[in-house]
Amino acid sequence: MKILFLSLVLCLFFILQVKELQSSEEVFESIFFIKAIVEDKELTKEKRPKAFPPVIIQQLDDGNMEINVLMKKNGECQNSKTKLEKTVELNKFTMNEGKLQVYITKMSVTDHWIILYEGELLGEQIRVAKLLAPYMYANQEAIKEFKLFSKKEGFDERKIIFPRIEEECTFDSISEDKFILPEYE
């Protein structure tokens, strides 16, 4: 009887976790602007990004997510797609064949999220956190919370960058042949 009760409790717990994940991912689907970014690497002023384009985050039918970034490369606007593959852990995804872990955290400030990347990218170990919001303006409460999150995660608060929004490219401004295809089926 105890085993049956424990099995039921674990099933209910799993169902609630899936429901919570589904509802948080639905809310996380939008066009977002990067409000702040911090990383563990030391960047010179010249290498620090001064502007970031908006990102479009979409929920895929299989529970994975897709991030689209419009950026200027070699003077032309191009779309870069990245797939985040869901894991069994709530709000945790992977990229690059599991080499990079991505944690998505909903903030207490409405419509604000933190994405934490940890792992290997292009042969280097990285840790990067980004503050995202669907608004162009900066919310001071969200920035305070991001600073506290960064400190708790071991980032140096002096390395936080508040980039401007790069709006040179729009999806209407690029043709289909300029899209960079994702590396997944």
Residue pairs with C-beta under 8 A, 6 or more apart in sequence:
17 90
20 90
21 90
21 91
24 91
24 104
24 106
25 59
25 63
25 65
26 59
27 106
27 111
28 57
28 59
28 65
28 104
28 106
28 113
29 57
29 58
29 59
29 65
30 56
30 57
30 134
31 54
31 55
31 56
31 134
32 54
32 55
32 56
32 57
32 113
32 132
32 133
32 134
33 52
33 54
33 55
33 132
33 133
33 134
33 135
33 136
33 165
34 52
34 55
34 130
34 131
34 132
34 163
34 165
35 112
35 131
35 132
35 133
35 138
35 139
35 142
35 143
35 146
35 162
36 130
36 131
36 143
36 146
36 160
36 161
36 162
36 163
37 49
37 52
37 128
37 129
37 130
37 131
37 160
37 161
37 163
38 128
38 129
38 150
38 155
38 156
38 157
38 159
38 160
38 161
39 126
39 127
39 128
39 129
39 155
39 159
40 126
40 127
40 128
40 154
40 155
40 156
40 159
41 126
42 159
43 159
48 161
49 161
49 163
50 163
50 164
51 163
51 164
51 165
51 166
52 163
52 165
52 166
53 69
53 70
53 71
53 165
53 166
53 167
53 168
53 169
54 70
54 165
54 167
55 67
55 68
55 69
55 132
56 67
56 68
56 69
57 65
57 66
57 67
57 68
58 65
58 66
58 68
59 65
60 66
60 83
62 86
63 86
64 83
64 84
64 85
64 86
64 93
65 83
65 84
65 86
65 93
66 81
66 82
66 83
66 84
66 182
67 81
67 82
67 83
67 84
68 79
68 80
68 81
69 79
69 80
69 82
70 77
70 78
70 79
70 80
70 169
70 170
70 171
70 174
71 77
71 78
71 80
71 166
71 169
72 78
72 166
72 168
72 169
76 174
76 178
77 168
77 169
77 170
77 173
77 174
77 178
78 169
78 174
78 178
78 179
78 180
79 171
79 174
79 178
79 179
79 180
80 180
81 179
81 180
81 181
81 182
82 95
82 182
83 95
83 182
83 183
83 184
84 93
84 94
84 95
84 102
85 93
85 94
85 95
85 98
86 92
86 93
87 93
87 94
91 103
91 104
91 105
92 101
92 102
92 103
92 104
93 101
93 102
93 103
93 104
94 100
94 101
94 102
95 102
95 117
96 119
96 120
96 121
99 119
99 120
99 121
100 117
100 118
100 119
100 120
100 121
100 126
101 117
101 118
101 119
102 115
102 116
102 117
103 115
103 116
103 118
104 113
104 114
104 115
105 113
105 114
105 115
105 116
105 149
106 112
106 113
107 113
107 114
107 131
107 142
107 145
107 146
108 145
109 139
109 141
109 142
109 145
111 133
111 134
111 135
112 131
112 132
112 133
112 139
112 142
112 145
113 131
113 132
113 133
114 129
114 130
114 131
114 132
114 146
114 149
115 129
115 130
115 132
116 127
116 128
116 129
116 153
117 126
117 127
117 128
117 129
117 130
118 126
118 127
119 125
119 126
120 126
127 153
127 155
129 146
129 149
129 150
129 153
129 155
131 142
131 143
131 146
133 139
133 142
136 165
138 162
143 162
146 160
147 157
147 160
150 157
150 160
151 157
